[in-house]
Amino acid sequence: MIPESEEVLKASNLGSPVTLNAPQSAPARAYADAVRRLKGETVAMTVPSEKRSLLGKLFTRRAA
């Protein structure tokens, strides 16, 4: 599962993969884990999340 993130949109607008544009973002880490699984490695199934500040959590807009 690849989590939604604004980093994907930013990378797309720049014409660059999120794995290169924002390698520490949650989607980039999820893609890296998927690649490791395809290569045969055993990787725990987790959904990486963005680390947000307290203000970021308070003022994040959510879809209805």
PyMOL Python script that loads the backbone (N, CA, C, O; Angstrom):
from pymol import cmd

cmd.read_pdbstr("""\
ATOM      1  N   MET A   1       0.847  -1.161   0.000  1.00  0.00           N
ATOM      2  CA  MET A   1       0.000   0.000   0.000  1.00  0.00           C
ATOM      3  C   MET A   1       0.906   1.242   0.000  1.00  0.00           C
ATOM      4  O   MET A   1       1.827   1.358   0.808  1.00  0.00           O
ATOM      5  N   ILE A   2       0.623   2.147  -0.910  1.00  0.00           N
ATOM      6  CA  ILE A   2       1.378   3.401  -1.004  1.00  0.00           C
ATOM      7  C   ILE A   2       0.501   4.510  -0.419  1.00  0.00           C
ATOM      8  O   ILE A   2      -0.581   4.773  -0.943  1.00  0.00           O
ATOM      9  N   PRO A   3       0.947   5.161   0.653  1.00  0.00           N
ATOM     10  CA  PRO A   3       0.126   6.207   1.271  1.00  0.00           C
ATOM     11  C   PRO A   3       0.051   7.467   0.423  1.00  0.00           C
ATOM     12  O   PRO A   3       0.966   7.779  -0.340  1.00  0.00           O
ATOM     13  N   GLU A   4      -1.051   8.179   0.571  1.00  0.00           N
ATOM     14  CA  GLU A   4      -1.200   9.453  -0.128  1.00  0.00           C
ATOM     15  C   GLU A   4      -0.305  10.497   0.534  1.00  0.00           C
ATOM     16  O   GLU A   4      -0.094  10.470   1.747  1.00  0.00           O
ATOM     17  N   SER A   5       0.212  11.409  -0.271  1.00  0.00           N
ATOM     18  CA  SER A   5       1.076  12.450   0.262  1.00  0.00           C
ATOM     19  C   SER A   5       1.171  13.592  -0.738  1.00  0.00           C
ATOM     20  O   SER A   5       1.097  13.380  -1.948  1.00  0.00           O
ATOM     21  N   GLU A   6       1.333  14.785  -0.229  1.00  0.00           N
ATOM     22  CA  GLU A   6       1.540  15.931  -1.111  1.00  0.00           C
ATOM     23  C   GLU A   6       2.893  15.840  -1.813  1.00  0.00           C
ATOM     24  O   GLU A   6       3.095  16.478  -2.846  1.00  0.00           O
ATOM     25  N   GLU A   7       3.813  15.064  -1.270  1.00  0.00           N
ATOM     26  CA  GLU A   7       5.130  14.905  -1.882  1.00  0.00           C
ATOM     27  C   GLU A   7       5.022  14.272  -3.267  1.00  0.00           C
ATOM     28  O   GLU A   7       5.819  14.585  -4.152  1.00  0.00           O
ATOM     29  N   VAL A   8       4.051  13.392  -3.462  1.00  0.00           N
ATOM     30  CA  VAL A   8       3.854  12.759  -4.776  1.00  0.00           C
ATOM     31  C   VAL A   8       3.436  13.816  -5.787  1.00  0.00           C
ATOM     32  O   VAL A   8       3.944  13.839  -6.908  1.00  0.00           O
ATOM     33  N   LEU A   9       2.514  14.691  -5.401  1.00  0.00           N
ATOM     34  CA  LEU A   9       2.071  15.762  -6.292  1.00  0.00           C
ATOM     35  C   LEU A   9       3.218  16.714  -6.614  1.00  0.00           C
ATOM     36  O   LEU A   9       3.397  17.105  -7.767  1.00  0.00           O
ATOM     37  N   LYS A  10       3.991  17.085  -5.604  1.00  0.00           N
ATOM     38  CA  LYS A  10       5.127  17.993  -5.824  1.00  0.00           C
ATOM     39  C   LYS A  10       6.132  17.366  -6.787  1.00  0.00           C
ATOM     40  O   LYS A  10       6.615  18.025  -7.707  1.00  0.00           O
ATOM     41  N   ALA A  11       6.444  16.085  -6.569  1.00  0.00           N
ATOM     42  CA  ALA A  11       7.400  15.399  -7.439  1.00  0.00           C
ATOM     43  C   ALA A  11       6.863  15.308  -8.862  1.00  0.00           C
ATOM     44  O   ALA A  11       7.603  15.492  -9.829  1.00  0.00           O
ATOM     45  N   SER A  12       5.575  15.025  -8.979  1.00  0.00           N
ATOM     46  CA  SER A  12       4.947  14.936 -10.296  1.00  0.00           C
ATOM     47  C   SER A  12       5.027  16.272 -11.033  1.00  0.00           C
ATOM     48  O   SER A  12       5.324  16.312 -12.227  1.00  0.00           O
ATOM     49  N   ASN A  13       4.765  17.350 -10.324  1.00  0.00           N
ATOM     50  CA  ASN A  13       4.832  18.674 -10.942  1.00  0.00           C
ATOM     51  C   ASN A  13       6.246  19.023 -11.385  1.00  0.00           C
ATOM     52  O   ASN A  13       6.430  19.786 -12.333  1.00  0.00           O
ATOM     53  N   LEU A  14       7.247  18.467 -10.705  1.00  0.00           N
ATOM     54  CA  LEU A  14       8.641  18.697 -11.082  1.00  0.00           C
ATOM     55  C   LEU A  14       9.112  17.724 -12.159  1.00  0.00           C
ATOM     56  O   LEU A  14      10.188  17.894 -12.733  1.00  0.00           O
ATOM     57  N   GLY A  15       8.297  16.701 -12.430  1.00  0.00           N
ATOM     58  CA  GLY A  15       8.685  15.692 -13.421  1.00  0.00           C
ATOM     59  C   GLY A  15       9.734  14.739 -12.888  1.00  0.00           C
ATOM     60  O   GLY A  15      10.542  14.205 -13.649  1.00  0.00           O
ATOM     61  N   SER A  16       9.724  14.524 -11.585  1.00  0.00           N
ATOM     62  CA  SER A  16      10.726  13.684 -10.939  1.00  0.00           C
ATOM     63  C   SER A  16      10.023  12.635 -10.084  1.00  0.00           C
ATOM     64  O   SER A  16       8.992  12.938  -9.482  1.00  0.00           O
ATOM     65  N   PRO A  17      10.542  11.421 -10.012  1.00  0.00           N
ATOM     66  CA  PRO A  17       9.923  10.415  -9.144  1.00  0.00           C
ATOM     67  C   PRO A  17      10.013  10.838  -7.678  1.00  0.00           C
ATOM     68  O   PRO A  17      10.986  11.471  -7.266  1.00  0.00           O
ATOM     69  N   VAL A  18       9.009  10.489  -6.910  1.00  0.00           N
ATOM     70  CA  VAL A  18       9.013  10.848  -5.486  1.00  0.00           C
ATOM     71  C   VAL A  18      10.193  10.190  -4.771  1.00  0.00           C
ATOM     72  O   VAL A  18      10.681  10.721  -3.774  1.00  0.00           O
ATOM     73  N   THR A  19      10.650   9.058  -5.262  1.00  0.00           N
ATOM     74  CA  THR A  19      11.773   8.376  -4.627  1.00  0.00           C
ATOM     75  C   THR A  19      13.069   9.154  -4.764  1.00  0.00           C
ATOM     76  O   THR A  19      13.986   8.975  -3.961  1.00  0.00           O
ATOM     77  N   LEU A  20      13.159  10.015  -5.768  1.00  0.00           N
ATOM     78  CA  LEU A  20      14.345  10.862  -5.929  1.00  0.00           C
ATOM     79  C   LEU A  20      14.117  12.261  -5.372  1.00  0.00           C
ATOM     80  O   LEU A  20      15.027  12.863  -4.802  1.00  0.00           O
ATOM     81  N   ASN A  21      12.908  12.775  -5.537  1.00  0.00           N
ATOM     82  CA  ASN A  21      12.593  14.137  -5.116  1.00  0.00           C
ATOM     83  C   ASN A  21      12.467  14.253  -3.597  1.00  0.00           C
ATOM     84  O   ASN A  21      12.896  15.249  -3.016  1.00  0.00           O
ATOM     85  N   ALA A  22      11.883  13.248  -2.954  1.00  0.00           N
ATOM     86  CA  ALA A  22      11.677  13.261  -1.498  1.00  0.00           C
ATOM     87  C   ALA A  22      11.900  11.846  -0.961  1.00  0.00           C
ATOM     88  O   ALA A  22      10.939  11.178  -0.579  1.00  0.00           O
ATOM     89  N   PRO A  23      13.147  11.382  -0.926  1.00  0.00           N
ATOM     90  CA  PRO A  23      13.416   9.985  -0.576  1.00  0.00           C
ATOM     91  C   PRO A  23      13.012   9.585   0.845  1.00  0.00           C
ATOM     92  O   PRO A  23      12.851   8.395   1.115  1.00  0.00           O
ATOM     93  N   GLN A  24      12.845  10.535   1.752  1.00  0.00           N
ATOM     94  CA  GLN A  24      12.460  10.198   3.121  1.00  0.00           C
ATOM     95  C   GLN A  24      10.952  10.276   3.347  1.00  0.00           C
ATOM     96  O   GLN A  24      10.480  10.046   4.461  1.00  0.00           O
ATOM     97  N   SER A  25      10.191  10.599   2.296  1.00  0.00           N
ATOM     98  CA  SER A  25       8.740  10.701   2.437  1.00  0.00           C
ATOM     99  C   SER A  25       8.131   9.308   2.591  1.00  0.00           C
ATOM    100  O   SER A  25       8.745   8.303   2.233  1.00  0.00           O
ATOM    101  N   ALA A  26       6.916   9.269   3.131  1.00  0.00           N
ATOM    102  CA  ALA A  26       6.229   7.993   3.335  1.00  0.00           C
ATOM    103  C   ALA A  26       6.023   7.223   2.024  1.00  0.00           C
ATOM    104  O   ALA A  26       6.257   6.015   1.997  1.00  0.00           O
ATOM    105  N   PRO A  27       5.590   7.884   0.927  1.00  0.00           N
ATOM    106  CA  PRO A  27       5.429   7.127  -0.322  1.00  0.00           C
ATOM    107  C   PRO A  27       6.753   6.559  -0.847  1.00  0.00           C
ATOM    108  O   PRO A  27       6.791   5.435  -1.346  1.00  0.00           O
ATOM    109  N   ALA A  28       7.818   7.322  -0.736  1.00  0.00           N
ATOM    110  CA  ALA A  28       9.119   6.843  -1.217  1.00  0.00           C
ATOM    111  C   ALA A  28       9.568   5.628  -0.410  1.00  0.00           C
ATOM    112  O   ALA A  28      10.101   4.674  -0.975  1.00  0.00           O
ATOM    113  N   ARG A  29       9.359   5.655   0.893  1.00  0.00           N
ATOM    114  CA  ARG A  29       9.728   4.508   1.731  1.00  0.00           C
ATOM    115  C   ARG A  29       8.862   3.299   1.388  1.00  0.00           C
ATOM    116  O   ARG A  29       9.354   2.171   1.393  1.00  0.00           O
ATOM    117  N   ALA A  30       7.571   3.518   1.089  1.00  0.00           N
ATOM    118  CA  ALA A  30       6.689   2.416   0.720  1.00  0.00           C
ATOM    119  C   ALA A  30       7.119   1.795  -0.609  1.00  0.00           C
ATOM    120  O   ALA A  30       7.116   0.572  -0.750  1.00  0.00           O
ATOM    121  N   TYR A  31       7.488   2.630  -1.583  1.00  0.00           N
ATOM    122  CA  TYR A  31       7.980   2.106  -2.861  1.00  0.00           C
ATOM    123  C   TYR A  31       9.271   1.318  -2.655  1.00  0.00           C
ATOM    124  O   TYR A  31       9.449   0.257  -3.255  1.00  0.00           O
ATOM    125  N   ALA A  32      10.166   1.820  -1.821  1.00  0.00           N
ATOM    126  CA  ALA A  32      11.429   1.118  -1.551  1.00  0.00           C
ATOM    127  C   ALA A  32      11.164  -0.244  -0.912  1.00  0.00           C
ATOM    128  O   ALA A  32      11.812  -1.231  -1.258  1.00  0.00           O
ATOM    129  N   ASP A  33      10.206  -0.297   0.026  1.00  0.00           N
ATOM    130  CA  ASP A  33       9.851  -1.577   0.641  1.00  0.00           C
ATOM    131  C   ASP A  33       9.278  -2.538  -0.393  1.00  0.00           C
ATOM    132  O   ASP A  33       9.596  -3.727  -0.374  1.00  0.00           O
ATOM    133  N   ALA A  34       8.434  -2.036  -1.296  1.00  0.00           N
ATOM    134  CA  ALA A  34       7.849  -2.882  -2.339  1.00  0.00           C
ATOM    135  C   ALA A  34       8.938  -3.462  -3.239  1.00  0.00           C
ATOM    136  O   ALA A  34       8.882  -4.634  -3.610  1.00  0.00           O
ATOM    137  N   VAL A  35       9.903  -2.662  -3.580  1.00  0.00           N
ATOM    138  CA  VAL A  35      11.016  -3.137  -4.425  1.00  0.00           C
ATOM    139  C   VAL A  35      11.804  -4.212  -3.699  1.00  0.00           C
ATOM    140  O   VAL A  35      12.187  -5.219  -4.295  1.00  0.00           O
ATOM    141  N   ARG A  36      12.048  -3.998  -2.409  1.00  0.00           N
ATOM    142  CA  ARG A  36      12.786  -5.004  -1.631  1.00  0.00           C
ATOM    143  C   ARG A  36      12.013  -6.329  -1.610  1.00  0.00           C
ATOM    144  O   ARG A  36      12.615  -7.399  -1.700  1.00  0.00           O
ATOM    145  N   ARG A  37      10.677  -6.259  -1.490  1.00  0.00           N
ATOM    146  CA  ARG A  37       9.873  -7.482  -1.511  1.00  0.00           C
ATOM    147  C   ARG A  37       9.969  -8.177  -2.875  1.00  0.00           C
ATOM    148  O   ARG A  37      10.075  -9.401  -2.948  1.00  0.00           O
ATOM    149  N   LEU A  38       9.929  -7.386  -3.952  1.00  0.00           N
ATOM    150  CA  LEU A  38      10.050  -7.965  -5.298  1.00  0.00           C
ATOM    151  C   LEU A  38      11.407  -8.644  -5.503  1.00  0.00           C
ATOM    152  O   LEU A  38      11.522  -9.612  -6.255  1.00  0.00           O
ATOM    153  N   LYS A  39      12.412  -8.129  -4.834  1.00  0.00           N
ATOM    154  CA  LYS A  39      13.756  -8.714  -4.934  1.00  0.00           C
ATOM    155  C   LYS A  39      13.908  -9.956  -4.065  1.00  0.00           C
ATOM    156  O   LYS A  39      14.954 -10.606  -4.084  1.00  0.00           O
ATOM    157  N   GLY A  40      12.858 -10.291  -3.295  1.00  0.00           N
ATOM    158  CA  GLY A  40      12.889 -11.507  -2.503  1.00  0.00           C
ATOM    159  C   GLY A  40      13.193 -11.309  -1.030  1.00  0.00           C
ATOM    160  O   GLY A  40      13.229 -12.285  -0.281  1.00  0.00           O
ATOM    161  N   GLU A  41      13.409 -10.096  -0.596  1.00  0.00           N
ATOM    162  CA  GLU A  41      13.672  -9.848   0.816  1.00  0.00           C
ATOM    163  C   GLU A  41      12.381  -9.951   1.619  1.00  0.00           C
ATOM    164  O   GLU A  41      11.294  -9.713   1.092  1.00  0.00           O
ATOM    165  N   THR A  42      12.502 -10.298   2.871  1.00  0.00           N
ATOM    166  CA  THR A  42      11.354 -10.333   3.762  1.00  0.00           C
ATOM    167  C   THR A  42      11.283  -8.981   4.470  1.00  0.00           C
ATOM    168  O   THR A  42      12.159  -8.628   5.260  1.00  0.00           O
ATOM    169  N   VAL A  43      10.236  -8.247   4.173  1.00  0.00           N
ATOM    170  CA  VAL A  43      10.042  -6.910   4.741  1.00  0.00           C
ATOM    171  C   VAL A  43       8.661  -6.896   5.390  1.00  0.00           C
ATOM    172  O   VAL A  43       7.673  -7.312   4.786  1.00  0.00           O
ATOM    173  N   ALA A  44       8.610  -6.411   6.625  1.00  0.00           N
ATOM    174  CA  ALA A  44       7.327  -6.343   7.333  1.00  0.00           C
ATOM    175  C   ALA A  44       6.349  -5.454   6.580  1.00  0.00           C
ATOM    176  O   ALA A  44       6.737  -4.444   5.993  1.00  0.00           O
ATOM    177  N   MET A  45       5.072  -5.841   6.603  1.00  0.00           N
ATOM    178  CA  MET A  45       4.032  -5.057   5.943  1.00  0.00           C
ATOM    179  C   MET A  45       3.610  -3.914   6.861  1.00  0.00           C
ATOM    180  O   MET A  45       2.880  -4.126   7.829  1.00  0.00           O
ATOM    181  N   THR A  46       4.060  -2.735   6.560  1.00  0.00           N
ATOM    182  CA  THR A  46       3.680  -1.550   7.318  1.00  0.00           C
ATOM    183  C   THR A  46       3.274  -0.467   6.335  1.00  0.00           C
ATOM    184  O   THR A  46       3.626  -0.518   5.157  1.00  0.00           O
ATOM    185  N   VAL A  47       2.538   0.508   6.825  1.00  0.00           N
ATOM    186  CA  VAL A  47       2.169   1.655   6.015  1.00  0.00           C
ATOM    187  C   VAL A  47       2.927   2.847   6.593  1.00  0.00           C
ATOM    188  O   VAL A  47       2.554   3.366   7.644  1.00  0.00           O
ATOM    189  N   PRO A  48       3.997   3.286   5.909  1.00  0.00           N
ATOM    190  CA  PRO A  48       4.750   4.434   6.421  1.00  0.00           C
ATOM    191  C   PRO A  48       3.854   5.664   6.496  1.00  0.00           C
ATOM    192  O   PRO A  48       2.966   5.844   5.663  1.00  0.00           O
ATOM    193  N   SER A  49       4.086   6.495   7.479  1.00  0.00           N
ATOM    194  CA  SER A  49       3.299   7.717   7.610  1.00  0.00           C
ATOM    195  C   SER A  49       4.237   8.908   7.671  1.00  0.00           C
ATOM    196  O   SER A  49       5.413   8.789   8.015  1.00  0.00           O
ATOM    197  N   GLU A  50       3.681  10.054   7.327  1.00  0.00           N
ATOM    198  CA  GLU A  50       4.445  11.291   7.392  1.00  0.00           C
ATOM    199  C   GLU A  50       4.570  11.715   8.843  1.00  0.00           C
ATOM    200  O   GLU A  50       3.620  11.601   9.617  1.00  0.00           O
ATOM    201  N   LYS A  51       5.736  12.200   9.203  1.00  0.00           N
ATOM    202  CA  LYS A  51       5.909  12.742  10.542  1.00  0.00           C
ATOM    203  C   LYS A  51       5.528  14.214  10.481  1.00  0.00           C
ATOM    204  O   LYS A  51       6.138  15.002   9.758  1.00  0.00           O
ATOM    205  N   ARG A  52       4.494  14.572  11.262  1.00  0.00           N
ATOM    206  CA  ARG A  52       4.022  15.948  11.227  1.00  0.00           C
ATOM    207  C   ARG A  52       4.185  16.579  12.601  1.00  0.00           C
ATOM    208  O   ARG A  52       4.146  15.893  13.622  1.00  0.00           O
ATOM    209  N   SER A  53       4.365  17.869  12.613  1.00  0.00           N
ATOM    210  CA  SER A  53       4.468  18.607  13.861  1.00  0.00           C
ATOM    211  C   SER A  53       3.085  18.747  14.484  1.00  0.00           C
ATOM    212  O   SER A  53       2.078  18.433  13.850  1.00  0.00           O
ATOM    213  N   LEU A  54       3.041  19.213  15.712  1.00  0.00           N
ATOM    214  CA  LEU A  54       1.769  19.419  16.387  1.00  0.00           C
ATOM    215  C   LEU A  54       0.908  20.417  15.615  1.00  0.00           C
ATOM    216  O   LEU A  54      -0.291  20.194  15.447  1.00  0.00           O
ATOM    217  N   LEU A  55       1.507  21.517  15.142  1.00  0.00           N
ATOM    218  CA  LEU A  55       0.740  22.496  14.366  1.00  0.00           C
ATOM    219  C   LEU A  55       0.256  21.892  13.055  1.00  0.00           C
ATOM    220  O   LEU A  55      -0.856  22.180  12.613  1.00  0.00           O
ATOM    221  N   GLY A  56       1.075  21.066  12.436  1.00  0.00           N
ATOM    222  CA  GLY A  56       0.669  20.398  11.201  1.00  0.00           C
ATOM    223  C   GLY A  56      -0.525  19.495  11.426  1.00  0.00           C
ATOM    224  O   GLY A  56      -1.412  19.409  10.577  1.00  0.00           O
ATOM    225  N   LYS A  57      -0.554  18.811  12.580  1.00  0.00           N
ATOM    226  CA  LYS A  57      -1.685  17.945  12.906  1.00  0.00           C
ATOM    227  C   LYS A  57      -2.939  18.762  13.179  1.00  0.00           C
ATOM    228  O   LYS A  57      -4.039  18.367  12.794  1.00  0.00           O
ATOM    229  N   LEU A  58      -2.774  19.900  13.843  1.00  0.00           N
ATOM    230  CA  LEU A  58      -3.927  20.724  14.191  1.00  0.00           C
ATOM    231  C   LEU A  58      -4.561  21.392  12.986  1.00  0.00           C
ATOM    232  O   LEU A  58      -5.783  21.534  12.925  1.00  0.00           O
ATOM    233  N   PHE A  59      -3.728  21.810  12.008  1.00  0.00           N
ATOM    234  CA  PHE A  59      -4.226  22.600  10.898  1.00  0.00           C
ATOM    235  C   PHE A  59      -4.300  21.845   9.579  1.00  0.00           C
ATOM    236  O   PHE A  59      -4.422  22.468   8.524  1.00  0.00           O
ATOM    237  N   THR A  60      -4.230  20.522   9.612  1.00  0.00           N
ATOM    238  CA  THR A  60      -4.342  19.724   8.393  1.00  0.00           C
ATOM    239  C   THR A  60      -5.791  19.683   7.936  1.00  0.00           C
ATOM    240  O   THR A  60      -6.694  19.404   8.725  1.00  0.00           O
ATOM    241  N   ARG A  61      -6.003  19.963   6.660  1.00  0.00           N
ATOM    242  CA  ARG A  61      -7.346  19.894   6.100  1.00  0.00           C
ATOM    243  C   ARG A  61      -7.647  18.448   5.749  1.00  0.00           C
ATOM    244  O   ARG A  61      -6.798  17.733   5.217  1.00  0.00           O
ATOM    245  N   ARG A  62      -8.856  18.031   6.052  1.00  0.00           N
ATOM    246  CA  ARG A  62      -9.269  16.661   5.764  1.00  0.00           C
ATOM    247  C   ARG A  62     -10.462  16.686   4.816  1.00  0.00           C
ATOM    248  O   ARG A  62     -11.322  17.565   4.886  1.00  0.00           O
ATOM    249  N   ALA A  63     -10.488  15.702   3.934  1.00  0.00           N
ATOM    250  CA  ALA A  63     -11.619  15.567   3.020  1.00  0.00           C
ATOM    251  C   ALA A  63     -12.808  14.990   3.784  1.00  0.00           C
ATOM    252  O   ALA A  63     -12.650  14.193   4.708  1.00  0.00           O
ATOM    253  N   ALA A  64     -13.990  15.412   3.377  1.00  0.00           N
ATOM    254  CA  ALA A  64     -15.211  14.927   4.059  1.00  0.00           C
ATOM    255  C   ALA A  64     -15.566  13.540   3.620  1.00  0.00           C
ATOM    256  O   ALA A  64     -16.556  12.978   4.087  1.00  0.00           O
TER     257      ALA A  64
END
""", "prot")
cmd.dss("prot")
cmd.show_as("cartoon", "prot")
cmd.util.cbc("prot")
cmd.orient("prot")
